[in-house]
């Protein structure tokens, strides 16, 4: 769990900003979002395979300028 302690001469806004950074870095929110719904192993494999194919296609055809 992310915790922050108020430093001397630190405003509430700075404290909140530091807390948010810590939460993002720890990955708590992404874990919660991922575990919000149950996804079966086969579904997970299918999605990961789809992502990998998409990544490969992006690397193969770089954007034109």
N, CA, C and O atoms as CSV, one atom per row, in Angstrom:
chain,resi,resn,atom,element,x,y,z
A,1,UNK,N,N,0.841,-1.180,0.000
A,1,UNK,CA,C,0.000,0.000,0.000
A,1,UNK,C,C,0.889,1.247,0.000
A,1,UNK,O,O,1.878,1.318,0.729
A,2,UNK,N,N,0.526,2.213,-0.815
A,2,UNK,CA,C,1.312,3.440,-0.943
A,2,UNK,C,C,0.972,4.397,0.197
A,2,UNK,O,O,-0.195,4.705,0.439
A,3,UNK,N,N,1.999,4.856,0.884
A,3,UNK,CA,C,1.800,5.837,1.947
A,3,UNK,C,C,2.794,6.974,1.772
A,3,UNK,O,O,3.913,6.774,1.299
A,4,UNK,N,N,2.369,8.164,2.160
A,4,UNK,CA,C,3.251,9.329,2.129
A,4,UNK,C,C,3.088,10.084,3.446
A,4,UNK,O,O,2.011,10.097,4.042
A,5,UNK,N,N,4.156,10.698,3.876
A,5,UNK,CA,C,4.148,11.482,5.115
A,5,UNK,C,C,4.359,12.942,4.740
A,5,UNK,O,O,5.215,13.269,3.919
A,6,UNK,N,N,3.573,13.804,5.348
A,6,UNK,CA,C,3.670,15.238,5.081
A,6,UNK,C,C,5.028,15.765,5.517
A,6,UNK,O,O,5.401,15.655,6.685
A,7,UNK,N,N,5.760,16.335,4.578
A,7,UNK,CA,C,7.072,16.920,4.883
A,7,UNK,C,C,6.884,18.340,5.415
A,7,UNK,O,O,5.829,18.950,5.243
A,8,UNK,N,N,7.920,18.844,6.057
A,8,UNK,CA,C,7.808,20.218,6.561
A,8,UNK,C,C,7.771,21.176,5.374
A,8,UNK,O,O,8.477,20.979,4.385
A,9,UNK,N,N,6.958,22.197,5.477
A,9,UNK,CA,C,6.766,23.208,4.425
A,9,UNK,C,C,6.272,22.607,3.112
A,9,UNK,O,O,6.606,23.118,2.043
A,10,UNK,N,N,5.474,21.521,3.170
A,10,UNK,CA,C,4.909,20.910,1.959
A,10,UNK,C,C,3.408,21.157,1.944
A,10,UNK,O,O,2.724,20.927,2.941
A,11,UNK,N,N,2.902,21.621,0.820
A,11,UNK,CA,C,1.472,21.892,0.722
A,11,UNK,C,C,0.695,20.593,0.505
A,11,UNK,O,O,1.267,19.556,0.170
A,12,UNK,N,N,-0.600,20.678,0.702
A,12,UNK,CA,C,-1.468,19.508,0.500
A,12,UNK,C,C,-1.437,19.057,-0.964
A,12,UNK,O,O,-1.498,17.862,-1.256
A,13,UNK,N,N,-1.343,20.030,-1.881
A,13,UNK,CA,C,-1.296,19.704,-3.308
A,13,UNK,C,C,-0.040,18.911,-3.658
A,13,UNK,O,O,-0.097,17.938,-4.410
A,14,UNK,N,N,1.092,19.336,-3.106
A,14,UNK,CA,C,2.346,18.628,-3.369
A,14,UNK,C,C,2.300,17.212,-2.790
A,14,UNK,O,O,2.786,16.261,-3.403
A,15,UNK,N,N,1.710,17.093,-1.604
A,15,UNK,CA,C,1.577,15.799,-0.955
A,15,UNK,C,C,0.712,14.862,-1.806
A,15,UNK,O,O,1.055,13.697,-2.012
A,16,UNK,N,N,-0.400,15.387,-2.288
A,16,UNK,CA,C,-1.310,14.598,-3.121
A,16,UNK,C,C,-0.635,14.174,-4.423
A,16,UNK,O,O,-0.801,13.043,-4.878
A,17,UNK,N,N,0.129,15.091,-5.017
A,17,UNK,CA,C,0.842,14.785,-6.255
A,17,UNK,C,C,1.851,13.663,-6.034
A,17,UNK,O,O,1.976,12.766,-6.868
A,18,UNK,N,N,2.572,13.709,-4.914
A,18,UNK,CA,C,3.549,12.685,-4.575
A,18,UNK,C,C,2.867,11.334,-4.347
A,18,UNK,O,O,3.379,10.291,-4.753
A,19,UNK,N,N,1.704,11.371,-3.689
A,19,UNK,CA,C,0.944,10.144,-3.438
A,19,UNK,C,C,0.471,9.512,-4.743
A,19,UNK,O,O,0.582,8.300,-4.931
A,20,UNK,N,N,-0.056,10.338,-5.640
A,20,UNK,CA,C,-0.525,9.827,-6.937
A,20,UNK,C,C,0.610,9.172,-7.721
A,20,UNK,O,O,0.421,8.117,-8.327
A,21,UNK,N,N,1.791,9.800,-7.710
A,21,UNK,CA,C,2.952,9.231,-8.400
A,21,UNK,C,C,3.301,7.862,-7.830
A,21,UNK,O,O,3.598,6.927,-8.574
A,22,UNK,N,N,3.262,7.751,-6.505
A,22,UNK,CA,C,3.578,6.496,-5.847
A,22,UNK,C,C,2.572,5.404,-6.228
A,22,UNK,O,O,2.951,4.258,-6.473
A,23,UNK,N,N,1.301,5.770,-6.273
A,23,UNK,CA,C,0.250,4.811,-6.625
A,23,UNK,C,C,0.447,4.323,-8.060
A,23,UNK,O,O,0.349,3.125,-8.326
A,24,UNK,N,N,0.721,5.232,-8.973
A,24,UNK,CA,C,0.938,4.864,-10.373
A,24,UNK,C,C,2.155,3.953,-10.502
A,24,UNK,O,O,2.116,2.951,-11.217
A,25,UNK,N,N,3.237,4.305,-9.805
A,25,UNK,CA,C,4.471,3.522,-9.876
A,25,UNK,C,C,4.286,2.115,-9.305
A,25,UNK,O,O,4.882,1.160,-9.804
A,26,UNK,N,N,3.468,1.985,-8.268
A,26,UNK,CA,C,3.258,0.678,-7.648
A,26,UNK,C,C,2.374,-0.231,-8.509
A,26,UNK,O,O,2.399,-1.452,-8.349
A,27,UNK,N,N,1.586,0.363,-9.430
A,27,UNK,CA,C,0.761,-0.434,-10.336
A,27,UNK,C,C,-0.535,-0.924,-9.723
A,27,UNK,O,O,-1.143,-1.859,-10.244
A,28,UNK,N,N,-0.971,-0.324,-8.640
A,28,UNK,CA,C,-2.186,-0.753,-7.952
A,28,UNK,C,C,-3.414,-0.581,-8.850
A,28,UNK,O,O,-4.233,-1.492,-8.969
A,29,UNK,N,N,-3.535,0.584,-9.479
A,29,UNK,CA,C,-4.723,0.851,-10.293
A,29,UNK,C,C,-4.816,-0.065,-11.506
A,29,UNK,O,O,-5.901,-0.538,-11.847
A,30,UNK,N,N,-3.692,-0.316,-12.156
A,30,UNK,CA,C,-3.724,-1.195,-13.322
A,30,UNK,C,C,-4.109,-2.612,-12.926
A,30,UNK,O,O,-4.803,-3.301,-13.674
A,31,UNK,N,N,-3.663,-3.050,-11.758
A,31,UNK,CA,C,-4.030,-4.374,-11.260
A,31,UNK,C,C,-5.523,-4.445,-10.984
A,31,UNK,O,O,-6.177,-5.426,-11.337
A,32,UNK,N,N,-6.055,-3.424,-10.363
A,32,UNK,CA,C,-7.488,-3.380,-10.053
A,32,UNK,C,C,-8.311,-3.409,-11.340
A,32,UNK,O,O,-9.297,-4.138,-11.440
A,33,UNK,N,N,-7.893,-2.604,-12.326
A,33,UNK,CA,C,-8.624,-2.584,-13.594
A,33,UNK,C,C,-8.577,-3.949,-14.276
A,33,UNK,O,O,-9.574,-4.402,-14.838
A,34,UNK,N,N,-7.418,-4.601,-14.226
A,34,UNK,CA,C,-7.265,-5.892,-14.882
A,34,UNK,C,C,-8.103,-6.974,-14.200
A,34,UNK,O,O,-8.631,-7.865,-14.866
A,35,UNK,N,N,-8.221,-6.898,-12.883
A,35,UNK,CA,C,-8.942,-7.924,-12.130
A,35,UNK,C,C,-10.424,-7.598,-11.939
A,35,UNK,O,O,-11.124,-8.293,-11.202
A,36,UNK,N,N,-10.890,-6.567,-12.588
A,36,UNK,CA,C,-12.284,-6.157,-12.425
A,36,UNK,C,C,-13.245,-7.224,-12.933
A,36,UNK,O,O,-14.295,-7.456,-12.333
A,37,UNK,N,N,-12.889,-7.869,-14.032
A,37,UNK,CA,C,-13.701,-8.941,-14.584
A,37,UNK,C,C,-12.856,-10.199,-14.700
A,37,UNK,O,O,-11.643,-10.130,-14.903
A,38,UNK,N,N,-13.503,-11.339,-14.569
A,38,UNK,CA,C,-12.801,-12.603,-14.714
A,38,UNK,C,C,-12.560,-12.869,-16.190
A,38,UNK,O,O,-13.472,-12.735,-17.006
A,39,UNK,N,N,-11.333,-13.245,-16.535
A,39,UNK,CA,C,-10.984,-13.595,-17.908
A,39,UNK,C,C,-10.366,-14.986,-17.871
A,39,UNK,O,O,-9.384,-15.219,-17.166
A,40,UNK,N,N,-10.945,-15.907,-18.633
A,40,UNK,CA,C,-10.442,-17.276,-18.636
A,40,UNK,C,C,-9.058,-17.333,-19.270
A,40,UNK,O,O,-8.649,-16.416,-19.981
A,41,UNK,N,N,-8.341,-18.425,-19.001
A,41,UNK,CA,C,-6.985,-18.596,-19.531
A,41,UNK,C,C,-6.979,-18.576,-21.054
A,41,UNK,O,O,-6.117,-17.951,-21.673
A,42,UNK,N,N,-7.949,-19.265,-21.652
A,42,UNK,CA,C,-7.989,-19.324,-23.117
A,42,UNK,C,C,-8.249,-17.939,-23.712
A,42,UNK,O,O,-7.660,-17.570,-24.728
A,43,UNK,N,N,-9.127,-17.187,-23.075
A,43,UNK,CA,C,-9.424,-15.821,-23.535
A,43,UNK,C,C,-8.179,-14.944,-23.402
A,43,UNK,O,O,-7.876,-14.141,-24.285
A,44,UNK,N,N,-7.468,-15.106,-22.299
A,44,UNK,CA,C,-6.255,-14.338,-22.058
A,44,UNK,C,C,-5.202,-14.647,-23.118
A,44,UNK,O,O,-4.556,-13.737,-23.638
A,45,UNK,N,N,-5.030,-15.926,-23.436
A,45,UNK,CA,C,-4.069,-16.330,-24.469
A,45,UNK,C,C,-4.450,-15.745,-25.817
A,45,UNK,O,O,-3.591,-15.275,-26.563
A,46,UNK,N,N,-5.740,-15.773,-26.127
A,46,UNK,CA,C,-6.212,-15.255,-27.407
A,46,UNK,C,C,-5.940,-13.757,-27.519
A,46,UNK,O,O,-5.495,-13.279,-28.563
A,47,UNK,N,N,-6.203,-13.030,-26.460
A,47,UNK,CA,C,-5.974,-11.580,-26.455
A,47,UNK,C,C,-4.487,-11.272,-26.575
A,47,UNK,O,O,-4.093,-10.378,-27.323
A,48,UNK,N,N,-3.657,-12.015,-25.834
A,48,UNK,CA,C,-2.206,-11.795,-25.891
A,48,UNK,C,C,-1.661,-12.079,-27.288
A,48,UNK,O,O,-0.791,-11.357,-27.775
A,49,UNK,N,N,-2.167,-13.123,-27.929
A,49,UNK,CA,C,-1.739,-13.468,-29.287
A,49,UNK,C,C,-2.112,-12.345,-30.261
A,49,UNK,O,O,-1.335,-11.979,-31.143
A,50,UNK,N,N,-3.313,-11.815,-30.075
A,50,UNK,CA,C,-3.791,-10.722,-30.916
A,50,UNK,C,C,-2.898,-9.486,-30.753
A,50,UNK,O,O,-2.563,-8.816,-31.730
A,51,UNK,N,N,-2.521,-9.198,-29.516
A,51,UNK,CA,C,-1.646,-8.052,-29.234
A,51,UNK,C,C,-0.281,-8.243,-29.878
A,51,UNK,O,O,0.286,-7.310,-30.446
A,52,UNK,N,N,0.242,-9.466,-29.782
A,52,UNK,CA,C,1.561,-9.760,-30.350
A,52,UNK,C,C,1.554,-9.578,-31.866
A,52,UNK,O,O,2.491,-9.010,-32.427
A,53,UNK,N,N,0.509,-10.053,-32.526
A,53,UNK,CA,C,0.388,-9.905,-33.986
A,53,UNK,C,C,0.343,-8.430,-34.354
A,53,UNK,O,O,0.989,-7.996,-35.308
A,54,UNK,N,N,-0.423,-7.669,-33.592
A,54,UNK,CA,C,-0.555,-6.238,-33.850
A,54,UNK,C,C,0.792,-5.524,-33.672
A,54,UNK,O,O,1.154,-4.655,-34.465
A,55,UNK,N,N,1.533,-5.909,-32.610
A,55,UNK,CA,C,2.855,-5.334,-32.371
A,55,UNK,C,C,3.798,-5.615,-33.530
A,55,UNK,O,O,4.520,-4.727,-33.984
A,56,UNK,N,N,3.790,-6.861,-34.008
A,56,UNK,CA,C,4.658,-7.250,-35.122
A,56,UNK,C,C,4.332,-6.461,-36.385
A,56,UNK,O,O,5.230,-6.023,-37.105
A,57,UNK,N,N,3.048,-6.287,-36.645
A,57,UNK,CA,C,2.635,-5.521,-37.829
A,57,UNK,C,C,3.080,-4.078,-37.737
A,57,UNK,O,O,3.508,-3.490,-38.731
A,58,UNK,N,N,2.984,-3.507,-36.557
A,58,UNK,CA,C,3.418,-2.116,-36.366
A,58,UNK,C,C,4.908,-1.964,-36.613
A,58,UNK,O,O,5.346,-0.985,-37.218
A,59,UNK,N,N,5.691,-2.935,-36.143
A,59,UNK,CA,C,7.147,-2.885,-36.339
A,59,UNK,C,C,7.522,-3.100,-37.795
A,59,UNK,O,O,8.512,-2.550,-38.276
A,60,UNK,N,N,6.731,-3.896,-38.489
A,60,UNK,CA,C,7.021,-4.221,-39.882
A,60,UNK,C,C,6.760,-3.020,-40.799
A,60,UNK,O,O,7.522,-2.766,-41.732
A,61,UNK,N,N,5.697,-2.299,-40.528
A,61,UNK,CA,C,5.329,-1.174,-41.379
A,61,UNK,C,C,5.369,0.129,-40.579
A,61,UNK,O,O,4.364,0.524,-39.989
A,62,UNK,N,N,6.529,0.798,-40.555
A,62,UNK,CA,C,6.620,2.060,-39.818
A,62,UNK,C,C,5.763,3.133,-40.490
A,62,UNK,O,O,5.552,3.077,-41.702
A,63,UNK,N,N,5.270,4.103,-39.732
A,63,UNK,CA,C,4.431,5.155,-40.308
A,63,UNK,C,C,5.194,6.013,-41.302
A,63,UNK,O,O,6.383,6.276,-41.127
A,64,UNK,N,N,4.500,6.447,-42.345
A,64,UNK,CA,C,5.127,7.293,-43.370
A,64,UNK,C,C,5.000,8.746,-42.968
A,64,UNK,O,O,4.019,9.145,-42.340
A,65,UNK,N,N,5.998,9.536,-43.333
A,65,UNK,CA,C,5.956,10.971,-43.028
A,65,UNK,C,C,5.783,11.783,-44.271
A,65,UNK,O,O,5.726,13.011,-44.203
